Amino acid sequence: MSVEVVITVALLITAMLVFAYLVKRVFILQNYELDQKAFNFMARYVSDVNNNVMMLITYLGTHYFLIPANLILIGYFLFVKPHKWYSIKVPSIAISSLLLMFVLKLFFSRPRPLPPLLQEAKGMSFPSGHALMSVTFYGLIAYMIWFTPASKLFKFTMYFILFALVVMIGVSRIYLRVHYTSDVIAGFCMGFLWLVVSILVSRKIETYGKKKVDPMVEETSSAS
C-alpha cells in the first residue's frame, strides 16, 4: 500500500476510536471535565475584539456561507471549468453530510451549553455541525487541490490554510460557548470519516460510470 493509503487508514481508525471514546466519556461516564476546562481556558481571552474575530470565523462554518459556497463550486464545475464528476461530488457530499449531522444530533440529543457568550444557538449540541460540515466542505476542497497541476508549495500552503481554518471554526464554537469541546472534536472525527467514505464511494461510482455509462452515452450520441 502507498504511504497515502496507510496514513488515511490510520486516521480513519483514530477518528473512529476518538469518536467512540467521546461518546463513552460524555454519555456513559458523564465526565465533563475536558469541556469545563476548555471553557475556563477560553474565558481568559474574552474581549470585544476577540468576540468580533470569532463571530467572523464561525460564520465561515454556517449554512449562510456554506450553501452559497457549495453553489458557487457546483457552478464552477458546470460552466467555468466543466468537470461532471466534481459537479456531482460537491452537492452529494454536502447534502449527505447535512443529513448525517441531523441524524446524529437527533440520536444523541445533547443540550447546548448554557449560558452562551453572545447569541443562543438552535438545535442539539453533539456533534458540532460547524465542525462536521467544515471538515467535509474544506476537506473536499483540499482533495480537489491534490489533483491540480499546481506546485507543491502552493498545495501545502493551501492545505495549511484550510486546516487552520477548520480548527479555528471549531475553536470559535467553544469560545462562543455554543458547543462543548467534546462536541467539536466529535464533529471533526465524524466529518473526516464521512468525507473519506463519501470520496471512496464517489470514486467507485465515477470509475464505473467512465467504464460503463460514458461509452454507452457516446455510442448513442454517435448513432443519432
ROSE-4610 file (N, C-alpha, C; in Angstrom, 1 decimal, always signed):
// ROSE-4610
residu = [M/M/M/S/S/S/V/V/V/E/E/E/V/V/V/V/V/V/I/I/I/T/T/T/V/V/V/A/A/A/L/L/L/L/L/L/I/I/I/T/T/T/A/A/A/M/M/M/L/L/L/V/V/V/F/F/F/A/A/A/Y/Y/Y/L/L/L/V/V/V/K/K/K/R/R/R/V/V/V/F/F/F/I/I/I/L/L/L/Q/Q/Q/N/N/N/Y/Y/Y/E/E/E/L/L/L/D/D/D/Q/Q/Q/K/K/K/A/A/A/F/F/F/N/N/N/F/F/F/M/M/M/A/A/A/R/R/R/Y/Y/Y/V/V/V/S/S/S/D/D/D/V/V/V/N/N/N/N/N/N/N/N/N/V/V/V/M/M/M/M/M/M/L/L/L/I/I/I/T/T/T/Y/Y/Y/L/L/L/G/G/G/T/T/T/H/H/H/Y/Y/Y/F/F/F/L/L/L/I/I/I/P/P/P/A/A/A/N/N/N/L/L/L/I/I/I/L/L/L/I/I/I/G/G/G/Y/Y/Y/F/F/F/L/L/L/F/F/F/V/V/V/K/K/K/P/P/P/H/H/H/K/K/K/W/W/W/Y/Y/Y/S/S/S/I/I/I/K/K/K/V/V/V/P/P/P/S/S/S/I/I/I/A/A/A/I/I/I/S/S/S/S/S/S/L/L/L/L/L/L/L/L/L/M/M/M/F/F/F/V/V/V/L/L/L/K/K/K/L/L/L/F/F/F/F/F/F/S/S/S/R/R/R/P/P/P/R/R/R/P/P/P/L/L/L/P/P/P/P/P/P/L/L/L/L/L/L/Q/Q/Q/E/E/E/A/A/A/K/K/K/G/G/G/M/M/M/S/S/S/F/F/F/P/P/P/S/S/S/G/G/G/H/H/H/A/A/A/L/L/L/M/M/M/S/S/S/V/V/V/T/T/T/F/F/F/Y/Y/Y/G/G/G/L/L/L/I/I/I/A/A/A/Y/Y/Y/M/M/M/I/I/I/W/W/W/F/F/F/T/T/T/P/P/P/A/A/A/S/S/S/K/K/K/L/L/L/F/F/F/K/K/K/F/F/F/T/T/T/M/M/M/Y/Y/Y/F/F/F/I/I/I/L/L/L/F/F/F/A/A/A/L/L/L/V/V/V/V/V/V/M/M/M/I/I/I/G/G/G/V/V/V/S/S/S/R/R/R/I/I/I/Y/Y/Y/L/L/L/R/R/R/V/V/V/H/H/H/Y/Y/Y/T/T/T/S/S/S/D/D/D/V/V/V/I/I/I/A/A/A/G/G/G/F/F/F/C/C/C/M/M/M/G/G/G/F/F/F/L/L/L/W/W/W/L/L/L/V/V/V/V/V/V/S/S/S/I/I/I/L/L/L/V/V/V/S/S/S/R/R/R/K/K/K/I/I/I/E/E/E/T/T/T/Y/Y/Y/G/G/G/K/K/K/K/K/K/K/K/K/V/V/V/D/D/D/P/P/P/M/M/M/V/V/V/E/E/E/E/E/E/T/T/T/S/S/S/S/S/S/A/A/A/S/S/S]
num = [1/1/1/2/2/2/3/3/3/4/4/4/5/5/5/6/6/6/7/7/7/8/8/8/9/9/9/10/10/10/11/11/11/12/12/12/13/13/13/14/14/14/15/15/15/16/16/16/17/17/17/18/18/18/19/19/19/20/20/20/21/21/21/22/22/22/23/23/23/24/24/24/25/25/25/26/26/26/27/27/27/28/28/28/29/29/29/30/30/30/31/31/31/32/32/32/33/33/33/34/34/34/35/35/35/36/36/36/37/37/37/38/38/38/39/39/39/40/40/40/41/41/41/42/42/42/43/43/43/44/44/44/45/45/45/46/46/46/47/47/47/48/48/48/49/49/49/50/50/50/51/51/51/52/52/52/53/53/53/54/54/54/55/55/55/56/56/56/57/57/57/58/58/58/59/59/59/60/60/60/61/61/61/62/62/62/63/63/63/64/64/64/65/65/65/66/66/66/67/67/67/68/68/68/69/69/69/70/70/70/71/71/71/72/72/72/73/73/73/74/74/74/75/75/75/76/76/76/77/77/77/78/78/78/79/79/79/80/80/80/81/81/81/82/82/82/83/83/83/84/84/84/85/85/85/86/86/86/87/87/87/88/88/88/89/89/89/90/90/90/91/91/91/92/92/92/93/93/93/94/94/94/95/95/95/96/96/96/97/97/97/98/98/98/99/99/99/100/100/100/101/101/101/102/102/102/103/103/103/104/104/104/105/105/105/106/106/106/107/107/107/108/108/108/109/109/109/110/110/110/111/111/111/112/112/112/113/113/113/114/114/114/115/115/115/116/116/116/117/117/117/118/118/118/119/119/119/120/120/120/121/121/121/122/122/122/123/123/123/124/124/124/125/125/125/126/126/126/127/127/127/128/128/128/129/129/129/130/130/130/131/131/131/132/132/132/133/133/133/134/134/134/135/135/135/136/136/136/137/137/137/138/138/138/139/139/139/140/140/140/141/141/141/142/142/142/143/143/143/144/144/144/145/145/145/146/146/146/147/147/147/148/148/148/149/149/149/150/150/150/151/151/151/152/152/152/153/153/153/154/154/154/155/155/155/156/156/156/157/157/157/158/158/158/159/159/159/160/160/160/161/161/161/162/162/162/163/163/163/164/164/164/165/165/165/166/166/166/167/167/167/168/168/168/169/169/169/170/170/170/171/171/171/172/172/172/173/173/173/174/174/174/175/175/175/176/176/176/177/177/177/178/178/178/179/179/179/180/180/180/181/181/181/182/182/182/183/183/183/184/184/184/185/185/185/186/186/186/187/187/187/188/188/188/189/189/189/190/190/190/191/191/191/192/192/192/193/193/193/194/194/194/195/195/195/196/196/196/197/197/197/198/198/198/199/199/199/200/200/200/201/201/201/202/202/202/203/203/203/204/204/204/205/205/205/206/206/206/207/207/207/208/208/208/209/209/209/210/210/210/211/211/211/212/212/212/213/213/213/214/214/214/215/215/215/216/216/216/217/217/217/218/218/218/219/219/219/220/220/220/221/221/221/222/222/222/223/223/223/224/224/224]
x = [+0.8/+0.0/+0.9/+0.3/+1.1/+1.1/+2.0/+2.0/+0.7/+0.1/-1.1/-2.3/-2.3/-3.3/-3.2/-1.9/-1.6/-2.0/-1.6/-1.9/-3.4/-4.1/-5.6/-6.3/-5.9/-6.4/-6.2/-5.0/-4.6/-5.5/-5.7/-6.5/-8.0/-8.5/-9.8/-10.0/-9.1/-9.2/-9.1/-8.2/-8.1/-9.4/-10.0/-11.2/-12.3/-12.4/-13.5/-13.3/-12.0/-11.7/-12.0/-11.6/-11.8/-13.3/-14.0/-15.5/-16.1/-15.8/-16.3/-15.9/-14.7/-14.2/-15.0/-15.3/-16.1/-17.5/-18.1/-19.5/-19.5/-18.5/-18.5/-18.2/-17.3/-16.9/-18.1/-18.8/-19.9/-21.2/-21.6/-23.0/-23.0/-21.9/-22.0/-21.3/-20.1/-19.4/-19.9/-20.4/-20.9/-19.7/-18.6/-17.4/-17.3/-17.4/-17.4/-16.2/-15.2/-14.0/-13.3/-13.1/-12.5/-13.3/-14.6/-15.4/-15.3/-15.4/-15.3/-13.9/-12.9/-11.5/-11.3/-11.9/-11.8/-12.5/-13.7/-14.5/-13.7/-13.1/-12.4/-11.2/-10.5/-9.4/-9.8/-10.8/-11.3/-11.8/-12.3/-12.8/-11.7/-10.5/-9.4/-9.2/-9.6/-9.3/-10.6/-11.6/-12.9/-12.6/-12.9/-12.8/-13.7/-14.0/-14.8/-14.1/-12.8/-12.1/-12.2/-11.9/-11.9/-13.3/-14.3/-15.7/-16.0/-15.6/-15.8/-15.0/-13.8/-13.0/-13.6/-14.1/-14.6/-16.0/-16.8/-18.0/-17.8/-16.7/-16.4/-15.9/-15.1/-14.6/-15.7/-16.6/-17.7/-18.6/-18.7/-19.6/-19.2/-17.9/-17.4/-17.8/-18.4/-18.8/-20.4/-21.1/-22.5/-23.1/-24.4/-25.1/-25.2/-25.2/-25.3/-24.1/-23.0/-21.8/-21.6/-21.8/-21.5/-22.5/-23.8/-24.7/-24.3/-24.1/-23.6/-22.3/-21.4/-20.1/-20.2/-21.0/-21.3/-21.9/-22.8/-23.4/-22.4/-21.6/-20.5/-19.6/-19.2/-18.4/-19.1/-20.3/-21.1/-21.2/-21.4/-21.5/-20.2/-19.1/-17.7/-17.4/-17.8/-17.5/-18.6/-19.6/-20.6/-20.3/-19.9/-19.9/-18.5/-17.7/-16.4/-15.3/-15.2/-14.2/-15.0/-15.7/-16.6/-15.9/-16.4/-15.9/-17.2/-17.7/-19.0/-19.0/-17.9/-17.9/-17.8/-17.0/-16.9/-18.2/-18.9/-20.2/-21.2/-21.0/-21.9/-21.4/-20.1/-19.5/-19.8/-19.7/-19.9/-21.3/-22.4/-23.7/-24.0/-23.5/-23.8/-23.2/-21.9/-21.2/-21.8/-22.2/-22.8/-24.1/-25.0/-26.3/-26.2/-25.4/-25.3/-24.7/-23.8/-23.2/-24.2/-25.0/-26.1/-27.1/-27.5/-28.4/-27.8/-26.5/-25.8/-25.7/-25.5/-25.4/-26.7/-27.9/-29.2/-29.5/-29.1/-29.4/-28.6/-27.4/-26.5/-27.0/-27.3/-27.8/-29.1/-30.0/-31.3/-31.1/-30.1/-29.9/-29.3/-28.3/-27.6/-28.4/-29.0/-29.9/-29.2/-28.0/-27.3/-27.7/-28.1/-28.5/-27.2/-27.4/-26.3/-25.8/-24.6/-24.1/-24.7/-25.0/-25.6/-24.8/-24.7/-25.3/-24.3/-24.8/-23.9/-23.2/-22.1/-21.3/-22.1/-22.5/-23.2/-24.6/-24.7/-26.0/-26.4/-27.6/-28.0/-28.1/-27.6/-27.7/-28.8/-29.4/-30.6/-30.1/-31.0/-30.7/-29.9/-29.6/-28.8/-27.3/-26.5/-25.1/-24.1/-24.4/-23.5/-23.9/-23.0/-21.7/-21.9/-20.8/-20.9/-21.1/-22.2/-22.5/-21.5/-21.0/-20.0/-18.7/-18.3/-17.1/-17.2/-18.4/-18.6/-18.6/-19.5/-19.7/-18.4/-17.6/-16.4/-15.4/-15.3/-14.3/-14.7/-16.0/-16.4/-16.3/-16.6/-16.5/-15.1/-14.3/-13.0/-12.0/-12.4/-11.6/-11.8/-13.0/-13.3/-12.5/-12.4/-11.5/-10.1/-9.6/-8.2/-8.0/-9.0/-8.9/-8.8/-9.6/-9.6/-8.2/-7.7/-6.4/-5.3/-5.5/-4.4/-4.2/-5.3/-5.3/-5.0/-4.8/-4.5/-3.0/-2.6/-1.2/-0.4/-0.8/-0.1/+1.1/+2.0/+3.3/+3.0/+4.0/+3.9/+3.8/+4.5/+4.5/+3.1/+2.4/+1.1/+0.1/+0.2/-0.7/-0.5/+0.7/+0.9/+0.5/+0.6/+0.2/-1.3/-2.0/-3.5/-3.9/-3.2/-3.6/-3.5/-2.4/-2.2/-3.3/-3.7/-4.7/-6.1/-6.4/-7.7/-7.7/-6.6/-6.6/-6.7/-6.0/-6.1/-7.5/-8.1/-9.5/-10.5/-10.4/-11.3/-11.1/-9.8/-9.5/-10.1/-9.9/-10.4/-11.9/-12.5/-14.0/-14.5/-13.8/-14.1/-13.8/-12.7/-12.3/-13.4/-13.8/-14.8/-16.1/-16.5/-17.7/-17.6/-16.4/-16.1/-16.0/-15.3/-15.1/-16.5/-17.4/-18.7/-19.7/-19.2/-20.0/-21.3/-21.2/-22.4/-22.2/-21.0/-20.6/-19.6/-19.7/-18.6/-17.4/-16.3/-15.1/-15.3/-16.0/-16.2/-17.1/-18.1/-18.9/-18.1/-17.1/-16.3/-15.4/-14.7/-13.8/-14.6/-15.8/-16.6/-17.1/-17.3/-17.7/-16.6/-15.3/-14.2/-14.0/-14.1/-14.0/-15.0/-16.3/-17.3/-17.3/-16.9/-16.7/-15.6/-14.5/-13.4/-13.8/-14.5/-15.0/-15.9/-16.8/-17.8/-17.2/-16.3/-15.6/-14.9/-14.1/-13.3/-14.2/-15.3/-16.2/-16.9/-17.3/-18.0/-17.1/-15.9/-14.9/-14.7/-14.5/-14.3/-15.4/-16.7/-17.9/-18.0/-17.8/-18.0/-16.9/-15.7/-14.7/-15.1/-15.7/-16.1/-17.2/-18.1/-19.2/-18.6/-17.7/-17.0/-16.3/-15.6/-14.9/-15.9/-16.9/-18.0/-18.6/-18.9/-19.5/-18.6/-17.3/-16.4/-16.3/-16.4/-16.2/-17.5/-18.6/-19.9/-20.8/-21.0/-22.1/-21.6/-20.4/-19.9/-19.8/-19.2/-19.2/-20.6/-21.5/-22.9/-23.5/-23.3/-23.8/-23.2/-21.8/-21.1/-21.6/-21.8/-22.3/-23.7/-24.5/-25.9/-25.9/-25.0/-24.9/-24.4/-23.3/-22.8/-23.8/-24.6/-25.6/-26.7/-27.0/-28.1/-27.6]
y = [-1.2/+0.0/+1.3/+2.3/+3.6/+4.2/+5.2/+5.9/+6.7/+7.2/+8.0/+7.1/+5.8/+4.9/+4.5/+4.2/+3.9/+5.0/+6.2/+7.4/+7.6/+7.4/+7.6/+6.6/+5.3/+4.2/+4.5/+4.9/+5.2/+6.3/+7.3/+8.5/+8.0/+7.2/+6.7/+5.9/+5.0/+4.2/+5.1/+6.1/+7.0/+7.8/+8.3/+9.1/+8.3/+7.0/+6.1/+5.9/+5.7/+5.4/+6.6/+7.8/+9.0/+9.3/+9.2/+9.4/+8.4/+7.2/+6.2/+6.5/+7.0/+7.4/+8.6/+9.6/+10.7/+10.4/+9.5/+9.0/+8.3/+7.5/+6.8/+7.8/+8.7/+9.7/+10.6/+11.1/+12.1/+11.4/+10.4/+9.9/+8.7/+8.0/+6.8/+7.2/+7.7/+8.1/+9.5/+10.3/+11.6/+12.4/+12.3/+13.1/+14.3/+15.5/+16.8/+17.6/+17.0/+17.7/+18.5/+17.8/+18.4/+19.6/+19.5/+20.6/+21.8/+21.6/+22.7/+23.3/+22.6/+23.1/+24.0/+23.6/+24.4/+25.7/+25.7/+26.9/+27.8/+27.3/+28.1/+28.8/+28.0/+28.5/+29.6/+29.4/+30.4/+31.7/+31.5/+32.7/+33.8/+33.3/+34.3/+35.2/+34.8/+35.6/+36.3/+36.4/+37.0/+38.5/+39.1/+40.6/+41.0/+42.2/+42.7/+42.4/+42.6/+42.3/+40.8/+40.0/+38.5/+38.1/+38.7/+38.3/+38.6/+39.7/+40.0/+39.0/+38.7/+37.8/+36.4/+36.0/+34.6/+34.5/+35.6/+35.6/+35.6/+36.2/+36.2/+34.8/+34.2/+32.8/+31.8/+31.9/+30.9/+31.0/+32.3/+32.5/+31.6/+31.3/+30.5/+29.1/+28.7/+27.3/+27.2/+28.4/+28.4/+28.0/+27.7/+27.4/+28.6/+29.8/+31.1/+31.2/+30.7/+30.8/+29.5/+28.3/+27.1/+26.8/+27.1/+26.9/+27.7/+29.0/+29.7/+29.2/+28.9/+28.4/+27.1/+26.2/+25.0/+25.2/+26.2/+26.5/+27.1/+27.9/+28.5/+27.4/+26.5/+25.4/+24.5/+24.3/+23.5/+24.2/+25.5/+26.3/+26.4/+26.5/+26.5/+25.2/+24.1/+22.8/+22.4/+23.2/+23.0/+23.9/+25.2/+26.1/+26.7/+27.0/+27.6/+26.6/+25.6/+24.5/+23.2/+22.8/+21.7/+20.4/+19.8/+18.6/+17.9/+17.0/+16.3/+15.7/+15.0/+14.2/+15.1/+16.2/+17.2/+17.9/+18.2/+18.8/+17.9/+16.6/+15.7/+15.5/+15.4/+15.1/+16.2/+17.5/+18.6/+18.6/+18.5/+18.5/+17.2/+16.1/+14.8/+14.7/+15.2/+15.2/+16.2/+17.4/+18.4/+18.0/+17.5/+17.1/+15.9/+14.9/+13.7/+14.1/+15.0/+15.4/+16.1/+16.9/+17.6/+16.6/+15.6/+14.6/+13.8/+13.5/+12.8/+13.6/+14.9/+15.8/+15.8/+15.9/+15.9/+14.6/+13.5/+12.2/+12.0/+12.4/+12.3/+13.2/+14.4/+15.3/+14.8/+14.3/+13.8/+12.5/+11.7/+10.5/+10.8/+11.7/+11.9/+13.0/+13.9/+14.9/+15.5/+16.0/+16.7/+18.2/+18.7/+20.2/+21.0/+22.2/+23.2/+23.6/+24.1/+24.7/+26.0/+26.2/+27.5/+28.1/+29.5/+30.4/+30.6/+30.9/+31.2/+32.5/+32.8/+34.0/+35.2/+35.1/+36.2/+35.9/+34.8/+34.5/+33.1/+32.8/+31.4/+30.7/+29.4/+28.6/+27.7/+27.4/+26.4/+25.0/+24.1/+22.7/+22.0/+20.8/+20.0/+20.2/+19.7/+20.1/+19.1/+17.8/+16.8/+16.0/+15.9/+16.6/+18.0/+18.8/+20.1/+20.1/+20.7/+20.7/+21.6/+22.7/+23.5/+22.7/+21.9/+21.2/+20.1/+19.4/+18.3/+18.9/+19.9/+20.4/+21.1/+21.8/+22.4/+21.4/+20.3/+19.2/+18.7/+18.4/+17.9/+18.9/+20.1/+21.1/+21.5/+22.0/+22.4/+21.2/+20.1/+18.8/+18.4/+18.6/+18.3/+19.2/+20.5/+21.4/+21.0/+20.6/+20.1/+18.9/+18.0/+16.8/+17.2/+18.2/+18.6/+19.3/+20.1/+20.7/+19.7/+18.5/+17.5/+17.1/+17.1/+16.7/+17.8/+19.0/+20.1/+20.1/+20.7/+20.7/+21.8/+22.4/+23.4/+22.9/+23.8/+23.5/+22.9/+22.1/+21.5/+22.6/+23.7/+24.8/+25.4/+25.6/+26.2/+25.2/+23.9/+22.9/+22.8/+22.7/+22.6/+23.9/+25.1/+26.3/+26.3/+25.9/+25.8/+24.8/+23.6/+22.6/+23.2/+24.0/+24.6/+25.6/+26.4/+27.5/+26.8/+25.8/+25.1/+24.4/+23.7/+23.0/+24.0/+25.1/+26.1/+26.7/+26.9/+27.5/+26.5/+25.3/+24.3/+24.2/+24.2/+24.2/+25.4/+26.6/+27.8/+27.9/+27.3/+27.3/+26.5/+25.4/+24.6/+25.4/+26.0/+26.8/+27.9/+28.6/+29.6/+29.2/+27.9/+27.4/+27.2/+26.8/+26.7/+28.0/+28.9/+30.3/+31.0/+30.8/+31.4/+30.7/+29.6/+28.7/+28.2/+27.9/+27.3/+25.8/+25.3/+23.9/+23.6/+22.3/+21.8/+21.4/+21.3/+20.8/+19.4/+18.5/+17.2/+17.2/+18.1/+18.3/+18.5/+19.5/+19.9/+18.8/+18.1/+17.0/+15.9/+15.6/+14.6/+15.0/+16.2/+16.7/+16.6/+16.9/+16.7/+15.3/+14.4/+12.9/+12.4/+12.7/+12.2/+12.9/+14.2/+14.8/+14.2/+13.9/+13.2/+11.8/+11.1/+9.7/+9.8/+10.7/+10.8/+11.3/+12.2/+12.7/+11.6/+10.8/+9.8/+8.7/+8.3/+7.3/+7.8/+9.1/+9.7/+9.8/+10.1/+10.2/+8.8/+7.8/+6.5/+5.9/+6.2/+5.7/+6.4/+7.8/+8.5/+8.2/+7.8/+7.4/+6.0/+5.1/+3.9/+4.1/+5.0/+5.3/+6.0/+6.9/+7.5/+6.6/+5.6/+4.6/+3.8/+3.3/+2.5/+3.3/+4.6/+5.5/+5.6/+5.8/+6.0/+4.7/+3.6/+2.3/+1.9/+2.1/+1.5/+2.6/+3.7/+4.6/+5.5/+6.1/+7.1/+6.5/+5.3/+4.7/+4.5/+4.1/+3.9/+5.2/+6.3/+7.6/+8.1/+7.9/+8.3/+7.5/+6.2/+5.3/+5.8/+6.1/+6.5/+7.9/+8.8/+10.1/+10.0/+9.1/+8.9/+8.3/+7.4/+6.7/+7.6/+8.6/+9.5/+10.6]
z = [+0.0/+0.0/+0.0/-0.6/-0.7/+0.7/+0.9/+2.1/+2.4/+1.3/+1.5/+2.0/+1.5/+1.9/+3.4/+3.8/+5.2/+6.1/+5.8/+6.6/+6.7/+5.6/+5.6/+6.5/+6.3/+7.1/+8.6/+8.9/+10.3/+10.9/+10.1/+10.5/+10.7/+9.8/+9.9/+11.2/+11.5/+12.7/+13.9/+13.9/+15.0/+15.2/+14.1/+14.2/+14.8/+14.4/+14.9/+16.4/+16.8/+18.2/+19.1/+18.6/+19.3/+19.5/+18.4/+18.5/+19.5/+19.5/+20.4/+21.8/+22.0/+23.4/+23.9/+23.0/+23.5/+23.8/+23.0/+23.3/+24.7/+25.0/+26.3/+27.4/+27.2/+28.2/+28.6/+27.5/+27.8/+28.2/+27.4/+27.6/+28.6/+28.8/+29.7/+31.0/+31.0/+32.2/+32.7/+31.8/+32.2/+32.8/+32.1/+32.5/+31.7/+32.3/+31.5/+31.9/+32.4/+32.9/+31.7/+30.6/+29.5/+29.0/+28.9/+28.4/+29.4/+30.7/+31.6/+31.6/+31.5/+31.5/+30.2/+29.1/+27.9/+28.0/+28.6/+28.8/+29.8/+30.8/+31.8/+31.1/+30.2/+29.5/+28.5/+27.8/+26.8/+27.5/+28.7/+29.4/+29.6/+29.7/+29.9/+28.8/+27.6/+26.4/+25.8/+26.6/+26.1/+26.1/+24.9/+24.8/+23.6/+23.4/+22.3/+21.0/+20.9/+19.7/+19.3/+20.3/+20.1/+19.7/+20.3/+20.0/+18.5/+18.0/+16.6/+15.7/+16.1/+15.3/+15.2/+16.4/+16.5/+15.8/+15.8/+15.1/+13.6/+13.1/+11.7/+11.3/+12.1/+11.8/+11.9/+12.9/+13.0/+11.8/+11.2/+10.1/+8.9/+8.8/+7.6/+7.8/+8.9/+9.1/+9.1/+8.9/+8.9/+7.6/+7.6/+6.3/+5.5/+6.2/+5.4/+4.5/+4.8/+4.0/+3.2/+3.7/+3.1/+1.9/+2.0/+0.9/-0.3/-0.2/-1.4/-1.9/-1.0/-1.4/-2.2/-1.7/-2.5/-3.9/-3.9/-5.2/-6.2/-5.6/-6.5/-7.0/-6.2/-6.6/-7.7/-7.5/-8.5/-9.8/-9.7/-11.0/-11.7/-10.9/-11.5/-12.2/-11.7/-12.3/-13.4/-13.5/-14.5/-15.8/-15.5/-16.6/-16.8/-15.8/-16.0/-16.4/-15.6/-15.9/-15.7/-16.8/-16.7/-16.2/-15.1/-14.6/-14.0/-14.8/-14.5/-13.1/-12.8/-11.5/-10.3/-10.4/-9.3/-9.1/-10.2/-10.0/-9.3/-9.4/-8.7/-7.2/-7.1/-5.7/-4.7/-5.2/-4.3/-3.6/-4.4/-3.7/-3.0/-3.5/-2.9/-1.5/-1.4/-0.1/+0.8/+0.3/+1.2/+1.7/+0.9/+1.3/+2.3/+2.0/+2.8/+4.2/+4.2/+5.4/+6.3/+5.7/+6.4/+7.0/+6.3/+6.8/+7.9/+7.8/+8.8/+10.1/+10.0/+11.2/+11.9/+11.1/+11.8/+12.5/+11.8/+12.4/+13.7/+13.7/+14.9/+16.1/+15.7/+16.7/+17.4/+16.5/+17.0/+17.9/+17.5/+18.2/+19.6/+19.7/+21.0/+21.8/+21.1/+21.8/+23.0/+22.9/+24.0/+23.9/+25.0/+25.1/+24.9/+24.4/+24.3/+25.6/+25.7/+27.0/+27.3/+28.5/+29.0/+30.0/+30.0/+29.0/+27.9/+26.7/+25.6/+25.8/+25.2/+25.4/+24.8/+23.5/+22.9/+22.4/+21.5/+21.0/+21.2/+21.5/+21.7/+20.3/+20.3/+19.1/+19.2/+18.0/+18.0/+17.8/+18.1/+17.9/+19.0/+18.8/+19.8/+19.6/+20.5/+20.6/+20.1/+20.2/+19.9/+18.6/+17.6/+17.5/+16.9/+16.9/+16.3/+14.8/+14.4/+12.9/+12.2/+12.8/+12.2/+12.0/+13.0/+12.8/+11.7/+11.8/+10.8/+9.4/+9.2/+7.8/+7.3/+8.2/+7.8/+7.3/+8.0/+7.6/+6.2/+6.0/+4.7/+3.6/+3.8/+2.7/+2.4/+3.4/+3.2/+2.9/+3.5/+3.2/+1.7/+1.2/-0.2/-1.1/-0.7/-1.5/-1.5/-0.3/-0.2/-1.1/-1.1/-2.0/-3.5/-3.9/-5.3/-5.6/-4.7/-4.9/-5.1/-4.5/-4.6/-6.1/-6.9/-8.3/-9.2/-8.7/-9.6/-10.0/-11.1/-11.5/-10.9/-9.8/-9.1/-8.4/-8.0/-7.3/-5.9/-5.4/-4.1/-3.0/-3.2/-2.3/-2.2/-3.3/-3.3/-2.7/-3.0/-2.4/-0.9/-0.4/+1.1/+1.8/+1.1/+1.7/+1.8/+0.8/+0.8/+1.9/+2.0/+3.0/+4.4/+4.6/+5.9/+6.2/+5.2/+5.4/+5.7/+4.9/+5.1/+6.5/+6.8/+8.1/+9.3/+9.2/+10.3/+10.3/+9.2/+9.2/+9.8/+9.5/+10.1/+11.6/+12.1/+13.5/+14.2/+13.6/+14.2/+14.2/+13.2/+13.3/+14.5/+14.7/+15.9/+17.2/+17.3/+18.4/+18.7/+17.6/+17.7/+18.4/+18.1/+18.7/+20.2/+20.6/+22.1/+22.7/+22.1/+22.6/+22.8/+21.8/+21.9/+22.8/+23.4/+24.3/+23.7/+22.5/+21.8/+21.6/+21.9/+21.8/+22.8/+23.3/+24.2/+23.3/+24.0/+23.3/+22.7/+23.5/+23.0/+21.8/+21.7/+20.5/+19.3/+19.4/+18.3/+17.8/+18.8/+18.4/+17.7/+18.3/+17.7/+16.3/+16.1/+14.7/+13.8/+14.2/+13.4/+13.0/+13.9/+13.7/+12.7/+12.9/+12.1/+10.7/+10.6/+9.3/+8.5/+9.1/+8.4/+7.9/+8.8/+8.4/+7.2/+7.3/+6.2/+4.9/+5.0/+3.9/+3.1/+3.9/+3.3/+2.6/+3.4/+2.9/+1.6/+1.7/+0.5/-0.7/-0.5/-1.6/-2.2/-1.4/-1.8/-2.6/-2.1/-2.8/-4.1/-4.1/-5.4/-6.4/-5.9/-6.9/-7.5/-6.7/-7.3/-8.4/-8.0/-9.0/-10.2/-10.0/-11.1/-12.1/-11.5/-12.2/-13.0/-12.4/-13.1/-14.2/-13.9/-14.9/-16.2/-15.9/-17.1/-17.9/-17.2/-17.9/-18.6/-18.0/-18.4/-19.1/-18.3/-18.7/-19.9/-19.7/-20.7/-22.1/-22.2/-23.6/-24.2/-23.4/-23.9/-24.3/-23.6/-24.0/-25.3/-25.4/-26.6/-27.8/-27.6/-28.7/-29.1/-28.2/-28.5/-29.3/-28.8/-29.5/-30.9/-31.1/-32.4/-33.4/-32.8/-33.7/-34.1/-33.3/-33.6/-34.5]
